[in-house]
């Protein structure tokens, strides 16, 4: 199966929301404890990465995206970060808090997470 098809199937798979901020804290803690050099960071609309980030880059991303999410999503709940398997995540989607569309509902063509360039520019330069 081509890599892009594997990605699409994983993207359309089952995900669990970090509904509350403490759920997001738990997800970040899990990632930090299990982090390795195998994660790809991709902002929709940008050129897909050819190589994964190292552990240090991933940890920096987690810290920076957490601050950005809490600033941009001024709610008492999170609900915009999804993981394929919270105890051992291998795929995480982060939705742009100002462009949610139908991210919480069902759709045959769900929106891609985060496509507002300004929102990601702090993290991807």
N, C-alpha and C positions, 0 to 999 in steps of 0.2 A: 504494500500500500504506500503511495507517495506520502512524503512527510507532510505536505500541506493538507492532504485528506485526513491524516491522523490528527492534525491540529484542529481541523473543522469538527471532526467527530468528538474530540475532547471538549472543544468549546461548547458544543451543543449537548454535552452530557449533563448529568445531574449535579447540582450545586446546592450548597447550604449557605444561607445568609448569616453574616455576623450581625444579627439584628440589633443588639445593644452594644454600647461602647465597651462594656466589660467583655463581651464576646470577641470583639476585635482585639482587645488587649490579650486575650487568651490565644487567639490565632497568631498574633505577632510573637508572643512568647514561644509558641510551638515552633514557628518558623526559625526564630533565633536559635533555639536549642537544636534544631535539625538541619540548619542551614549548611549547604555545601556549595561547591562551585558549579552546580549544574542548572541554575535558574536563568531563564531568559526574561528580560524586561522589555516590554513592547508597548508603545503608545500607538493606538489606532491612528492611521494616517501617516505614520512615519515609516521609514524603511525598516522592515523586520531585521532583527539582529542576526548575525551569522554565527556568533559565539555567545556562550553563556557568560554571565558576570561571575566574579569570584565572590567568596563569602563576605569579604569586607565591603564590596560594592552593594551586595544584597542587604546587609545590615544597615548601611547608610541609607539606602532607598527606603527601607521599612521605617526608619526614624523620620525621614523627611516627608514621606507620603502620609504618615500618621498626623503630623502637624498640619499639613495641607488639607487633609480630609476634615479635621476638626475645625479648621478656620472656615472652610468653604461650605461645610454641611452643618450649619448652625441649628441642629435639632437635638432633642434629648435621646434620640436613637441613632444608630448607625444605618444598617440596612442597605448599604451600597457596596459592600465588599462581600464577595462570595468565594467559597472554597469547594473544591471537588470532594475533599475528605478532611474535615477539620482536624482529626487526630494525627493525620499524616498527609498534609496537603502536597499536591504535585501541580496543581493548576489553580490560580487565583484570578478572579476578575474584579476590577475596581471601576465602578461607574462614576462618571462625572456627576457630581452632586447638582449641577445646574442644567443637566441635560438628561434627565432620567427616562423620559418617554414611557415605555411600557416595561421597563426593566423588572418591575415587581410582578407583572402579570404574564399571561401566556401569549405567545405570538409564534407564528411559523417562521418569522424573520426577526428575532429579537435584536435590539440595537446592540451595536458593538460597545464595549465599555470605554468610556472616556474618549471623546474625539475633539475636544476643544483644545487647540494647540497651546493657548496661553496657560491653561491649567497645568499642563505637563512641562512647560518650558523650564520651570525652576529645577526639575528633576532630570531632564534629558538634554538640557542646554541647546 
